[in-house]
Amino acid sequence: MVWIDLTVEDAATVRDFYSAVVGWTTDEVDMGGYADFSMNTPGSGTTITGVCHARGVNADMPPAWMPYFTVADLDASIERCRELGGEVVVAPRTLGEGRFCVVKDPAGAVAALYQL
């Protein structure tokens, strides 16, 4: 697992919730007209997760903590997912220097697959 984030309608309220409950500090991430948030460990300030608004490129993301798992070949992993009873719930798209998609496993849990 290389990353985890949470995408919700009101990211600012959720940012404030986790800051108060967990003690995370935050930084804004410019999304071109609005800001998502990097959540950082207290003390060191190391970014460990993100809280994102469900809009723009994230409009179709489910409102759940989303783990991102690295894969060697995204297309091959998608094919195996489908063969084994899973489904793609967010189609592959670019993320930084890689590509990702969101899949649902046969039990209904979701995760992102990421190929750098």
C-alpha positions as protocol buffer text, in pm:
chain_id: "A"
residue {
  index: 1
  type: MET
  ca { x: 0 y: 0 z: 0 }
}
residue {
  index: 2
  type: VAL
  ca { x: 148 y: 333 z: -102 }
}
residue {
  index: 3
  type: TRP
  ca { x: -125 y: 581 z: -8 }
}
residue {
  index: 4
  type: ILE
  ca { x: -466 y: 618 z: 151 }
}
residue {
  index: 5
  type: ASP
  ca { x: -711 y: 903 z: 117 }
}
residue {
  index: 6
  type: LEU
  ca { x: -1070 y: 993 z: 189 }
}
residue {
  index: 7
  type: THR
  ca { x: -1300 y: 1164 z: -62 }
}
residue {
  index: 8
  type: VAL
  ca { x: -1616 y: 1330 z: 75 }
}
residue {
  index: 9
  type: GLU
  ca { x: -1860 y: 1610 z: -9 }
}
residue {
  index: 10
  type: ASP
  ca { x: -1735 y: 1845 z: 265 }
}
residue {
  index: 11
  type: ALA
  ca { x: -1361 y: 1784 z: 296 }
}
residue {
  index: 12
  type: ALA
  ca { x: -1305 y: 2091 z: 517 }
}
residue {
  index: 13
  type: THR
  ca { x: -1537 y: 1959 z: 790 }
}
residue {
  index: 14
  type: VAL
  ca { x: -1379 y: 1613 z: 774 }
}
residue {
  index: 15
  type: ARG
  ca { x: -1029 y: 1770 z: 776 }
}
residue {
  index: 16
  type: ASP
  ca { x: -1121 y: 1957 z: 1095 }
}
residue {
  index: 17
  type: PHE
  ca { x: -1268 y: 1640 z: 1249 }
}
residue {
  index: 18
  type: TYR
  ca { x: -950 y: 1436 z: 1199 }
}
residue {
  index: 19
  type: SER
  ca { x: -728 y: 1726 z: 1304 }
}
residue {
  index: 20
  type: ALA
  ca { x: -916 y: 1746 z: 1635 }
}
residue {
  index: 21
  type: VAL
  ca { x: -957 y: 1371 z: 1693 }
}
residue {
  index: 22
  type: VAL
  ca { x: -621 y: 1240 z: 1567 }
}
residue {
  index: 23
  type: GLY
  ca { x: -407 y: 1551 z: 1600 }
}
residue {
  index: 24
  type: TRP
  ca { x: -307 y: 1573 z: 1234 }
}
residue {
  index: 25
  type: THR
  ca { x: -188 y: 1904 z: 1096 }
}
residue {
  index: 26
  type: THR
  ca { x: -290 y: 1999 z: 743 }
}
residue {
  index: 27
  type: ASP
  ca { x: -169 y: 2162 z: 424 }
}
residue {
  index: 28
  type: GLU
  ca { x: -386 y: 2277 z: 137 }
}
residue {
  index: 29
  type: VAL
  ca { x: -342 y: 2114 z: -204 }
}
residue {
  index: 30
  type: ASP
  ca { x: -447 y: 2342 z: -490 }
}
residue {
  index: 31
  type: MET
  ca { x: -695 y: 2164 z: -714 }
}
residue {
  index: 32
  type: GLY
  ca { x: -755 y: 2459 z: -948 }
}
residue {
  index: 33
  type: GLY
  ca { x: -1038 y: 2657 z: -791 }
}
residue {
  index: 34
  type: TYR
  ca { x: -1061 y: 2475 z: -458 }
}
residue {
  index: 35
  type: ALA
  ca { x: -828 y: 2299 z: -214 }
}
residue {
  index: 36
  type: ASP
  ca { x: -802 y: 1941 z: -96 }
}
residue {
  index: 37
  type: PHE
  ca { x: -590 y: 1863 z: 209 }
}
residue {
  index: 38
  type: SER
  ca { x: -273 y: 1675 z: 298 }
}
residue {
  index: 39
  type: MET
  ca { x: -294 y: 1535 z: 649 }
}
residue {
  index: 40
  type: ASN
  ca { x: 34 y: 1534 z: 841 }
}
residue {
  index: 41
  type: THR
  ca { x: 158 y: 1358 z: 1153 }
}
residue {
  index: 42
  type: PRO
  ca { x: 191 y: 1576 z: 1461 }
}
residue {
  index: 43
  type: GLY
  ca { x: 549 y: 1673 z: 1538 }
}
residue {
  index: 44
  type: SER
  ca { x: 725 y: 1559 z: 1221 }
}
residue {
  index: 45
  type: GLY
  ca { x: 474 y: 1704 z: 975 }
}
residue {
  index: 46
  type: THR
  ca { x: 515 y: 1402 z: 746 }
}
residue {
  index: 47
  type: THR
  ca { x: 224 y: 1375 z: 504 }
}
residue {
  index: 48
  type: ILE
  ca { x: 52 y: 1041 z: 557 }
}
residue {
  index: 49
  type: THR
  ca { x: -289 y: 1073 z: 396 }
}
residue {
  index: 50
  type: GLY
  ca { x: -524 y: 1306 z: 212 }
}
residue {
  index: 51
  type: VAL
  ca { x: -879 y: 1433 z: 253 }
}
residue {
  index: 52
  type: CYS
  ca { x: -1037 y: 1532 z: -78 }
}
residue {
  index: 53
  type: HIS
  ca { x: -1356 y: 1696 z: -198 }
}
residue {
  index: 54
  type: ALA
  ca { x: -1585 y: 1479 z: -411 }
}
residue {
  index: 55
  type: ARG
  ca { x: -1567 y: 1713 z: -710 }
}
residue {
  index: 56
  type: GLY
  ca { x: -1357 y: 1767 z: -1019 }
}
residue {
  index: 57
  type: VAL
  ca { x: -1137 y: 1466 z: -1086 }
}
residue {
  index: 58
  type: ASN
  ca { x: -1265 y: 1304 z: -764 }
}
residue {
  index: 59
  type: ALA
  ca { x: -1638 y: 1345 z: -831 }
}
residue {
  index: 60
  type: ASP
  ca { x: -1696 y: 973 z: -885 }
}
residue {
  index: 61
  type: MET
  ca { x: -1487 y: 845 z: -593 }
}
residue {
  index: 62
  type: PRO
  ca { x: -1679 y: 659 z: -320 }
}
residue {
  index: 63
  type: PRO
  ca { x: -1688 y: 820 z: 31 }
}
residue {
  index: 64
  type: ALA
  ca { x: -1454 y: 575 z: 204 }
}
residue {
  index: 65
  type: TRP
  ca { x: -1093 y: 554 z: 314 }
}
residue {
  index: 66
  type: MET
  ca { x: -930 y: 440 z: -10 }
}
residue {
  index: 67
  type: PRO
  ca { x: -606 y: 241 z: 2 }
}
residue {
  index: 68
  type: TYR
  ca { x: -386 y: 260 z: -309 }
}
residue {
  index: 69
  type: PHE
  ca { x: -201 y: -64 z: -390 }
}
residue {
  index: 70
  type: THR
  ca { x: 83 y: -61 z: -642 }
}
residue {
  index: 71
  type: VAL
  ca { x: 67 y: -307 z: -930 }
}
residue {
  index: 72
  type: ALA
  ca { x: 322 y: -385 z: -1201 }
}
residue {
  index: 73
  type: ASP
  ca { x: 67 y: -378 z: -1486 }
}
residue {
  index: 74
  type: LEU
  ca { x: -264 y: -198 z: -1430 }
}
residue {
  index: 75
  type: ASP
  ca { x: -437 y: -346 z: -1735 }
}
residue {
  index: 76
  type: ALA
  ca { x: -337 y: -702 z: -1640 }
}
residue {
  index: 77
  type: SER
  ca { x: -454 y: -644 z: -1281 }
}
residue {
  index: 78
  type: ILE
  ca { x: -790 y: -515 z: -1406 }
}
residue {
  index: 79
  type: GLU
  ca { x: -830 y: -826 z: -1621 }
}
residue {
  index: 80
  type: ARG
  ca { x: -751 y: -1056 z: -1327 }
}
residue {
  index: 81
  type: CYS
  ca { x: -987 y: -858 z: -1104 }
}
residue {
  index: 82
  type: ARG
  ca { x: -1275 y: -918 z: -1343 }
}
residue {
  index: 83
  type: GLU
  ca { x: -1183 y: -1285 z: -1394 }
}
residue {
  index: 84
  type: LEU
  ca { x: -1195 y: -1340 z: -1018 }
}
residue {
  index: 85
  type: GLY
  ca { x: -1537 y: -1178 z: -964 }
}
residue {
  index: 86
  type: GLY
  ca { x: -1434 y: -819 z: -897 }
}
residue {
  index: 87
  type: GLU
  ca { x: -1537 y: -509 z: -1088 }
}
residue {
  index: 88
  type: VAL
  ca { x: -1394 y: -174 z: -1186 }
}
residue {
  index: 89
  type: VAL
  ca { x: -1596 y: 108 z: -1024 }
}
residue {
  index: 90
  type: VAL
  ca { x: -1377 y: 402 z: -1136 }
}
residue {
  index: 91
  type: ALA
  ca { x: -1222 y: 363 z: -1480 }
}
residue {
  index: 92
  type: PRO
  ca { x: -845 y: 392 z: -1524 }
}
residue {
  index: 93
  type: ARG
  ca { x: -706 y: 744 z: -1540 }
}
residue {
  index: 94
  type: THR
  ca { x: -385 y: 938 z: -1494 }
}
residue {
  index: 95
  type: LEU
  ca { x: -255 y: 1023 z: -1146 }
}
residue {
  index: 96
  type: GLY
  ca { x: 78 y: 1204 z: -1134 }
}
residue {
  index: 97
  type: GLU
  ca { x: 325 y: 1002 z: -1338 }
}
residue {
  index: 98
  type: GLY
  ca { x: 111 y: 688 z: -1327 }
}
residue {
  index: 99
  type: ARG
  ca { x: -238 y: 551 z: -1373 }
}
residue {
  index: 100
  type: PHE
  ca { x: -496 y: 419 z: -1130 }
}
residue {
  index: 101
  type: CYS
  ca { x: -846 y: 277 z: -1112 }
}
residue {
  index: 102
  type: VAL
  ca { x: -1080 y: 176 z: -829 }
}
residue {
  index: 103
  type: VAL
  ca { x: -1193 y: -184 z: -803 }
}
residue {
  index: 104
  type: LYS
  ca { x: -1446 y: -367 z: -589 }
}
residue {
  index: 105
  type: ASP
  ca { x: -1351 y: -715 z: -469 }
}
residue {
  index: 106
  type: PRO
  ca { x: -1601 y: -1005 z: -455 }
}
residue {
  index: 107
  type: ALA
  ca { x: -1692 y: -911 z: -94 }
}
residue {
  index: 108
  type: GLY
  ca { x: -1775 y: -551 z: -194 }
}
residue {
  index: 109
  type: ALA
  ca { x: -1467 y: -377 z: -49 }
}
residue {
  index: 110
  type: VAL
  ca { x: -1307 y: -111 z: -267 }
}
residue {
  index: 111
  type: ALA
  ca { x: -941 y: -24 z: -326 }
}
residue {
  index: 112
  type: ALA
  ca { x: -739 y: 163 z: -584 }
}
residue {
  index: 113
  type: LEU
  ca { x: -482 y: -8 z: -804 }
}
residue {
  index: 114
  type: TYR
  ca { x: -191 y: 219 z: -900 }
}
residue {
  index: 115
  type: GLN
  ca { x: 78 y: 169 z: -1163 }
}
residue {
  index: 116
  type: LEU
  ca { x: 367 y: 414 z: -1164 }
}
